Amino acid sequence: MSSYSFDAAEVKAAASQNIKQIICDLYPDALIRGAEARLGNLDGEKGKANGGSLAISINPEKFGSYFDHATDEKGNLIDILSHLKGYTYGQAIEWLGQQYTTCTTRKYEARPLKQRAPLLAQEQYQPLSQQVGEYAIKTRQLSAGTLKAYDVRSATNDPTVACFLSYDSHDQVAKVEYVSTTEKKFRSSMHCDHHLFGKPVCHPEKTQGTVVITEGRWDAMSYYEAGYPAVSIPSGIKNTAWIDEDWEWLQQFHTILLSMDMDDKGQEALPDIVRRLGVHKCQVIKLKEKDASDMLQKGLLEELKKAYGEAEYTASSLLVSASDLREETFTTMQGGVGGSGDPWFFPGLDDFKIRPNEMTLVFGPTGHGKSQTVSNQVAFDANRQIQTVIYSAEQTNHVTMASLIRQFSGNRLIHEDRAEYDRLYDAIEPFVTIYKSTQRADPRKLLEQFIYAYERKGVTRFILDNVMSLGANRDDNAEQARIAHMFREFTKEYPIHLTVLAHPRKPSDNNKNTPPTESDISGASEWGSIPENILVVWRNKQKGTDIEIMRQDNRSEVEIAHYVEQVPDGELIVEKQRDSGELPRRKTWFDKSCQIVMPGPGLPTPFYKPAPVERDTTEDPF
């Protein structure tokens, strides 16, 4: 079952730019005075000479906020539409989106219902025990009503352990967290998904499109105690899987208030969460204490309410003060730029790194193995649980996956073992997403999907194979340059790494047997000058010719084998690495069966190395 829906925050932002027109359409008799529309009341009655007691803001930043000086009634555009048209919150967003914006809906395919009963059968929880109830009320300063609203339970085998239940989109229990009320011990269920805790309490119709997200379960209930329904992230601050799991649910809210712990970990995680959820919809709450629960326990309920009211959008100025860069600069100087970043798959290429906010150009002649080299990196990253999105017009999607499975497994006979194939496919599948097109892609639509993948899934690796397959005039260097700069801006705005593949211009007869250089890149010169890194993939085609001649001359298999081992199949040549300046160059051998690029002859080594299964644990719910 599928449905289409608007992103409420996008609708709010777009409708706010037309707020004056919307208010005038709803209230033709309104008197516009500066940044306000004045009326007698919400029914639209005319006021007296001053325009009336009802003042509606037409400031785009206020979203139709109003205040009636006669009744002290206040609200915003959603409340106005509810009063005039009887719309629910969801209907109001849909009406605004259709009538006053150019926002598009996104198709949502509901995820298949997971049969969780067998998976969570081992979880043991029961109704709230007296011990947990007394702890929550006396120590955490929560009311019995709040505990009931959030359906707090107790562990069957220990009445002093509180149980917090998270639910998936089908209202099934997706995760159970166990938190001791007598000591700092906590754990969570195995076989779980990472959904936000407290979603049933925070229906967008009840909260009018606003929701608070906290770092801890006790914090979420503390906000509820203050009158603000809230949810909590389901695991430690570093685990952001909940953004993907509850993406559609979060799109229903036009405003998200983030209240992460005021310690270093909580505050350091905020920027990435804001970028992924959307700068336009996230406000940040600053507290005097570590978290909302501490505020409540210390009798600072009114201070908590004040902090909620003073939540602010994050700054997005183009000017950055040097004082804001002090700590980041010191960290960079301590570690050194050259040694920072993630490794490439190829042993011995330690001086070449993959860094966030950078672009790497991989180029070489057709048939020299550019796509296979980059595919090796995808398989290597998948084993490190790093996600990659691939756009390739060079081959079909199933051929791309076939290469990845061969490389991931390092098994030349993987196609003969269906059970092993399925096991390896299950292992790599979560870390690979393929853009569904082998046609020339519209670069703007492609970039939109790249951004969506980062925001929703947290993908940090992107591959564009190749620049000449983008839907642009190949002979229009100005257009090619604009596209190159568009992707450069993508790498600077988001903490991702973009790998771009390109072909060199057709070489002259004198240069056919030498690796190309930056000046040989086909397309606008920007594709060579913009990337921070350039890697040339070079295949020694002469080796194949020499082997064929040796066979025609009836050379012995031992001699041929010796030649195959001694002479490399190609080279990886780092032609540019802006930050470190290191330009390593390494000889390569290629295993055709597994399509693995190797540092020497011999059997291929699989990229897949199974990690031990660990029980999910929460960092610190206190």
C-alpha positions in Angstrom: 0.0 0.0 0.0 1.4 3.4 -1.0 0.5 7.0 -0.4 1.6 10.5 -1.3 2.3 13.2 1.2 3.8 16.6 1.6 6.8 17.4 3.8 5.1 19.6 6.3 8.2 21.7 6.9 8.6 22.4 3.2 4.9 23.5 3.0 5.3 25.7 6.0 8.4 27.4 4.6 6.9 27.9 1.1 3.5 29.0 2.4 5.1 31.5 4.8 6.4 33.4 1.8 2.8 33.9 0.6 1.4 34.6 4.1 0.1 38.1 3.2 -1.8 36.7 0.2 -3.2 33.8 2.2 -4.5 36.0 5.0 -6.0 38.5 2.6 -7.7 35.6 0.7 -9.1 34.2 4.0 -10.1 37.6 5.3 -10.9 40.0 2.4 -12.0 42.7 5.0 -8.7 42.6 6.9 -7.0 46.0 7.5 -3.3 45.7 6.7 -1.2 47.8 9.1 2.5 47.4 8.7 3.4 43.8 9.4 -0.1 43.0 10.8 -3.6 42.3 9.5 -6.3 43.6 11.9 -9.8 42.2 12.3 -12.6 42.1 14.9 -12.2 38.3 15.5 -11.4 35.0 13.9 -14.7 34.9 12.1 -13.6 37.8 10.0 -15.7 40.6 11.4 -14.5 44.1 10.7 -13.0 45.9 13.6 -13.4 49.5 14.6 -11.2 52.4 13.4 -8.0 50.7 14.6 -8.8 47.6 12.6 -10.0 45.4 15.5 -8.6 43.5 18.5 -7.3 40.6 16.5 -3.8 41.1 15.1 -2.5 38.5 12.6 1.2 38.7 11.7 2.0 38.7 8.0 5.7 38.4 8.7 6.9 35.3 6.8 8.8 34.1 9.8 5.7 34.1 12.1 3.5 31.6 10.1 0.3 33.5 10.6 0.7 33.9 14.4 -2.2 35.9 15.9 -3.2 37.4 19.2 -6.7 38.6 20.1 -6.3 41.5 22.6 -9.9 41.2 23.7 -9.8 37.5 24.6 -6.1 36.7 25.0 -6.6 34.0 22.4 -3.5 33.1 20.3 -2.5 30.6 17.6 -1.2 30.4 14.1 -2.3 29.7 10.5 -3.1 26.1 11.3 -5.5 27.3 14.0 -7.1 29.8 11.7 -7.8 27.1 9.0 -9.2 24.9 11.7 -11.6 27.7 12.8 -12.6 28.8 9.4 -12.7 25.6 7.4 -12.8 22.9 10.0 -9.5 21.4 8.8 -7.5 19.0 10.8 -3.7 19.7 10.9 -3.1 17.2 8.1 -5.8 18.7 5.9 -4.5 22.2 6.6 -1.0 21.2 5.4 -2.4 19.5 2.3 -4.6 22.6 1.4 -1.7 25.0 1.8 0.6 22.8 -0.2 -1.8 22.5 -3.1 -3.1 26.1 -3.1 -0.2 28.2 -2.2 3.1 26.4 -2.9 4.8 24.5 -5.7 5.9 21.7 -3.2 5.7 18.2 -4.6 4.5 15.1 -2.8 6.8 12.2 -2.3 5.5 8.6 -2.7 5.8 6.6 0.4 5.8 2.8 0.1 5.0 1.4 3.5 7.6 -1.1 4.7 6.6 -4.7 4.9 5.1 -5.8 8.2 7.9 -7.6 10.2 6.9 -10.6 12.2 8.4 -9.4 15.4 6.6 -11.9 17.8 9.2 -14.6 17.3 12.1 -12.1 17.5 10.9 -10.4 20.7 9.4 -13.5 22.3 12.4 -13.6 24.7 11.6 -10.0 25.9 9.9 -10.1 29.3 8.0 -7.1 30.5 4.9 -6.6 32.6 2.7 -3.7 33.8 4.3 -1.0 35.8 5.6 -2.2 39.1 5.3 -0.3 42.4 9.1 0.1 42.6 9.5 1.7 39.2 6.4 3.8 39.7 7.7 5.2 43.0 11.1 5.9 41.5 9.6 7.7 38.6 7.3 9.8 40.7 9.6 10.5 43.7 13.0 10.8 42.0 12.2 11.8 38.4 9.2 14.0 39.5 6.9 12.5 36.9 3.2 12.0 37.4 1.3 8.8 37.2 -0.5 10.2 34.1 2.7 10.7 32.3 3.9 7.1 33.0 0.5 5.9 31.7 0.7 8.0 28.6 4.1 6.6 27.7 3.1 3.1 28.7 6.1 2.5 30.9 6.5 -1.1 32.0 8.6 -3.2 34.3 10.8 -6.2 33.7 9.2 -9.5 34.6 12.2 -10.9 36.5 13.1 -7.6 38.2 10.5 -5.1 39.4 13.2 -2.4 39.9 13.9 -2.3 36.1 11.9 0.1 33.9 11.0 -1.0 30.4 10.5 1.5 27.6 8.8 0.2 24.4 9.3 1.7 21.0 6.9 1.0 18.1 7.3 0.7 14.3 4.9 2.1 11.7 2.6 -0.9 12.1 2.2 -0.3 15.9 4.3 -3.3 16.7 6.8 -3.3 19.5 10.1 -2.8 17.7 12.5 -2.4 20.6 12.5 -2.8 24.4 14.9 -1.0 26.6 15.7 -2.1 30.2 16.8 0.6 32.6 17.6 -0.2 36.2 16.2 2.3 38.8 18.7 1.2 41.5 22.0 1.2 39.6 23.5 2.4 36.3 22.7 -0.7 34.3 20.9 -0.7 31.0 20.4 -2.8 27.9 18.1 -3.2 25.0 16.5 -6.1 23.1 18.2 -7.9 20.2 16.7 -8.2 16.7 15.4 -4.6 17.1 14.8 -1.6 14.9 15.6 1.9 16.1 12.3 3.8 16.3 11.7 6.8 18.4 10.3 6.2 21.9 7.0 8.0 22.6 5.5 8.3 19.1 1.9 7.3 20.2 1.9 10.4 22.5 3.1 12.8 19.8 0.5 12.6 17.1 0.9 15.6 14.8 -2.8 16.4 15.0 -2.5 16.8 18.8 0.7 18.7 18.7 -0.3 20.9 15.7 2.8 19.9 13.8 5.5 20.5 16.5 7.5 17.8 18.3 10.4 17.7 20.7 13.1 15.1 20.3 15.3 14.4 23.3 18.3 12.2 24.0 16.7 10.2 26.9 13.4 8.5 27.8 13.1 10.3 31.1 13.8 13.6 29.3 10.9 13.0 26.9 8.5 12.4 29.7 9.8 15.5 31.5 8.8 17.7 28.6 5.4 16.0 28.6 5.1 16.9 32.2 5.8 20.5 31.2 3.0 20.4 28.6 5.1 19.6 25.5 4.7 16.0 24.1 8.1 14.7 23.2 9.9 11.6 21.8 13.3 10.2 22.6 16.0 8.8 20.3 16.1 5.0 20.9 19.8 4.4 21.3 23.0 6.4 22.0 23.5 9.8 20.5 25.9 8.4 17.8 23.2 6.0 16.4 21.0 7.9 14.0 19.2 5.0 12.4 16.0 6.4 13.8 16.1 9.1 11.2 15.6 6.5 8.4 13.2 4.3 10.4 10.9 7.2 11.3 11.5 9.4 8.2 7.9 9.4 7.0 6.5 10.0 10.5 8.8 13.0 11.0 7.7 14.5 7.7 4.3 15.2 9.3 5.8 17.9 11.6 6.6 21.3 10.3 8.8 22.1 13.4 11.2 19.9 15.3 12.7 21.1 18.5 15.9 19.3 19.4 16.8 18.9 23.1 20.0 16.9 23.2 22.0 16.6 26.4 24.1 19.7 27.2 27.3 17.7 27.5 30.0 17.5 24.8 28.6 14.4 23.1 25.1 15.7 22.8 26.1 19.1 21.5 28.7 17.7 19.1 26.0 15.5 17.5 23.6 18.3 16.9 24.9 19.8 13.6 24.7 16.5 11.7 21.2 15.8 13.1 20.0 19.3 12.0 21.5 18.9 8.5 19.8 15.6 8.0 16.4 16.5 9.4 16.5 19.9 7.7 17.9 23.3 8.8 14.6 24.9 7.9 12.6 22.8 10.4 14.9 22.3 13.4 15.1 24.5 16.4 17.5 23.9 19.2 16.7 24.1 22.9 19.4 25.2 25.3 19.1 24.1 29.0 20.8 25.3 32.2 21.2 21.7 33.3 22.4 18.6 31.5 18.9 17.5 30.4 15.2 18.0 30.8 15.0 15.3 33.6 17.6 17.1 35.6 15.7 20.4 35.2 12.5 18.7 36.5 14.2 17.0 39.4 15.7 20.3 40.5 12.3 22.1 40.5 13.0 24.1 37.4 9.8 23.4 35.6 9.2 27.1 34.7 12.8 27.4 33.4 12.2 24.3 31.2 9.1 25.9 29.7 11.0 29.1 29.2 13.8 27.2 27.4 11.2 25.6 25.1 9.8 29.0 24.2 13.3 30.3 23.5 14.3 27.5 21.1 16.1 29.0 18.1 16.9 27.9 14.5 20.6 27.3 13.9 22.6 30.1 12.4 23.1 29.9 8.6 25.3 32.9 8.0 27.7 32.9 5.1 30.2 34.7 7.4 32.0 32.6 9.9 33.9 34.2 12.8 37.4 33.0 13.4 36.5 32.5 17.0 34.0 29.8 16.0 36.8 27.8 14.3 39.2 27.7 17.3 38.7 24.1 18.5 38.2 22.6 15.0 41.4 24.3 13.8 43.4 23.0 16.8 42.1 19.5 16.3 43.1 19.6 12.6 46.6 20.9 13.5 47.1 18.1 16.1 46.1 15.3 13.7 47.4 16.8 10.6 45.4 17.1 7.4 47.5 14.6 5.4 46.8 11.7 7.8 43.1 12.3 8.3 40.3 10.5 6.4 39.3 7.0 5.6 41.5 4.5 3.8 41.2 3.3 0.2 40.8 -0.4 -0.3 44.2 -0.9 -1.9 47.0 -2.0 0.5 50.0 0.2 0.2 48.0 3.3 -0.8 48.1 4.5 2.7 49.1 8.1 1.7 45.8 8.5 -0.2 42.7 9.2 1.9 38.9 9.6 1.5 37.9 12.8 3.4 34.5 14.4 4.0 33.6 17.5 2.1 35.9 16.5 -0.8 35.6 15.2 -4.4 37.8 12.6 -6.0 38.1 12.3 -9.8 38.9 8.8 -11.1 39.8 8.8 -14.7 41.5 6.7 -17.4 40.8 5.4 -20.9 37.8 3.3 -21.7 38.4 -0.3 -20.7 41.1 0.4 -18.2 39.0 -0.6 -15.1 37.8 2.7 -13.6 34.4 1.4 -12.6 35.8 -1.8 -11.2 38.4 0.1 -9.2 35.7 2.2 -7.6 33.5 -0.8 -7.1 36.3 -2.4 -5.1 36.1 0.7 -2.8 32.3 0.2 -2.4 32.8 -3.4 -1.3 35.6 -2.4 1.0 33.4 0.3 2.6 30.4 -2.0 2.9 32.5 -4.2 5.2 33.2 -1.2 7.3 29.4 -0.4 7.4 29.8 2.7 5.2 26.9 3.3 2.9 27.3 4.3 -0.8 24.9 5.5 -3.5 25.9 4.7 -7.0 24.8 6.3 -10.3 26.2 4.5 -13.3 25.2 4.8 -16.9 28.0 2.5 -17.8 26.2 -0.8 -16.9 22.9 -2.2 -15.7 22.1 -2.3 -12.0 22.2 -6.1 -11.7 25.6 -6.1 -13.4 26.8 -3.6 -10.9 25.6 -5.7 -8.0 27.1 -8.9 -9.5 30.5 -7.2 -9.5 30.1 -6.1 -5.9 29.1 -9.6 -4.8 32.2 -11.1 -6.5 34.5 -8.5 -4.9 32.8 -8.7 -1.5 33.0 -12.5 -1.3 36.4 -13.0 -3.0 34.9 -16.3 -4.0 35.5 -17.3 -7.7 32.7 -19.9 -7.5 30.1 -17.8 -5.6 27.6 -18.2 -8.5 27.6 -22.0 -7.8 26.6 -21.7 -4.1 23.1 -20.1 -3.7 23.2 -20.2 0.1 26.5 -18.5 0.3 25.4 -16.0 -2.3 22.3 -15.1 -0.3 24.4 -14.8 2.9 26.8 -12.4 1.3 24.0 -10.5 -0.5 22.3 -10.0 2.9 25.5 -8.7 4.4 26.2 -6.1 1.6 22.7 -5.1 0.8 22.1 -2.5 3.6 25.2 -0.5 2.4 24.5 -0.1 -1.3 21.9 2.0 -3.0 21.7 2.4 -6.8 20.1 5.3 -8.7 17.6 3.6 -11.0 18.7 4.8 -14.4 21.1 3.8 -17.2 19.9 6.9 -19.2 21.6 10.3 -19.1 20.5 11.7 -15.8 19.3 15.2 -15.2 22.1 16.5 -12.9 19.7 18.5 -10.7 17.4 15.6 -10.2 20.4 13.3 -9.5 21.8 15.8 -7.0 18.3 16.0 -5.3 18.3 12.2 -4.8 21.9 12.3 -3.4 20.8 14.9 -0.9 17.8 12.9 0.0 20.0 9.8 0.6 22.2 11.7 2.9 19.4 13.3 4.9 17.3 10.2 5.3 19.8 7.3 5.5 23.0 9.2 6.4 24.8 8.1 3.3 28.3 9.6 3.1 29.7 8.1 -0.1 28.4 9.0 -3.6 29.6 7.8 -7.0 28.9 9.5 -10.3 29.8 7.3 -13.2 30.5 9.3 -15.3 30.5 13.0 -16.0 29.7 12.7 -19.7 26.6 10.6 -19.0 24.8 13.6 -17.4 22.0 15.2 -19.3 24.0 18.2 -20.6 25.4 19.3 -23.9 28.8 17.6 -24.1 30.2 20.4 -26.2 29.0 23.2 -24.0 31.9 23.7 -21.6 30.0 26.5 -19.8 27.2 24.2 -19.0 29.6 21.5 -18.0 31.4 23.9 -15.7 28.1 24.9 -14.0 27.3 21.2 -13.3 30.8 20.7 -11.9 30.4 23.6 -9.6 26.9 22.4 -8.5 28.4 19.1 -7.4 31.3 20.9 -5.7 28.8 22.8 -3.7 27.2 19.5 -2.7 30.5 18.3 -1.2 31.0 21.5 0.7 27.4 21.7 2.2 27.3 18.1 3.4 29.9 16.0 5.2 30.1 13.5 2.3 32.7 12.3 -0.3 31.8 12.3 -4.0 33.7 10.1 -6.4 33.4 11.2 -10.0 34.5 9.1 -13.0 35.6 10.7 -16.3 37.3 9.6 -19.6 40.3 11.4 -21.0 40.2 12.9 -24.5 41.2 10.5 -27.3 45.0 10.3 -27.1 47.4 10.8 -30.1 49.1 7.7 -31.5 52.3 8.8 -29.6 50.5 8.8 -26.2 48.4 5.6 -26.4 50.8 3.7 -24.2 51.2 6.3 -21.5 48.9 7.2 -18.6 46.8 10.4 -19.2 47.2 13.5 -17.1 44.8 16.1 -15.6 45.0 18.2 -18.8 43.6 15.2 -20.8 40.2 15.0 -19.0 37.2 15.1 -21.4 34.7 17.9 -20.7 35.1 21.3 -19.0 38.4 22.0 -17.4 36.6 22.4 -14.1 36.3 18.6 -13.8 40.0 18.6 -13.4 40.5 21.7 -11.3 37.6 21.4 -8.8 38.3 17.9 -7.3 40.6 17.8 -4.3 41.9 14.5 -5.5 42.7 12.8 -8.8 43.3 9.1 -9.3 44.4 7.7 -12.6 43.5 4.1 -13.4 45.9 2.7 -16.0 45.8 -0.8 -17.5 48.9 -2.4 -19.0 47.3 -3.6 -22.2 50.7 -4.5 -23.6 50.8 -7.4 -21.1 47.9 -9.1 -22.8 49.5 -8.7 -26.2 52.8 -10.1 -24.9 51.1 -13.1 -23.4 49.3 -13.9 -26.7 52.6 -13.6 -28.5 54.3 -16.0 -26.0 51.5 -18.5 -26.6 51.9 -18.2 -30.4 55.6 -18.8 -29.9 54.8 -22.0 -27.9 56.5 -20.7 -24.7 56.1 -23.0 -21.7 53.2 -22.5 -19.3 55.8 -22.1 -16.5 57.5 -19.2 -18.4 54.1 -17.6 -19.1 53.0 -17.9 -15.5 56.3 -16.4 -14.4 55.7 -13.4 -16.7 52.1 -13.0 -15.5 53.4 -12.9 -11.9 56.3 -10.5 -12.5 54.6 -8.0 -14.8 51.8 -5.8 -13.3 48.4 -5.6 -14.9 48.3 -1.8 -14.4 48.8 1.1 -12.1 47.0 3.3 -9.7 48.5 6.8 -10.0 47.5 9.6 -7.6 48.0 12.7 -9.7 46.5 15.2 -7.2 45.8 15.3 -3.5 45.3 18.9 -2.5 45.4 18.7 1.3 48.4 16.4 1.9 50.3 16.8 -1.3 51.3 13.1 -1.3 51.2 11.5 -4.8 51.7 7.7 -4.4 51.9 5.4 -7.4 51.2 1.6 -7.1 51.4 -1.3 -9.4 48.3 -3.5 -9.7 47.3 -7.0 -10.6 43.7 -7.9 -11.4 41.7 -11.1 -10.6 39.2 -11.4 -13.4 37.0 -14.0 -11.7 36.4 -11.9 -8.6 37.1 -8.5 -10.3 39.4 -7.5 -7.4 42.3 -5.1 -7.9 45.3 -6.5 -5.9 48.8 -5.2 -4.9 50.4 -8.4 -6.2 49.7 -11.7 -8.0 48.0 -14.6 -6.2 44.6 -15.5 -4.8 42.1 -12.6 -4.2 41.3 -11.6 -0.6 37.6 -11.1 0.1 36.5 -7.7 1.4 33.9 -9.3 3.6 35.1 -10.0 7.1 32.1 -10.9 9.4 32.0 -9.1 12.7 30.8 -10.7 15.9 27.1 -10.2 16.7 26.8 -7.8 19.6 23.7 -7.0 21.7 22.4 -3.4 21.1 23.1 -1.2 24.2 22.2 2.3 25.0 25.0 4.7 25.8 23.5 6.4 28.9 19.8 6.8 29.4 20.4 8.7 32.7 
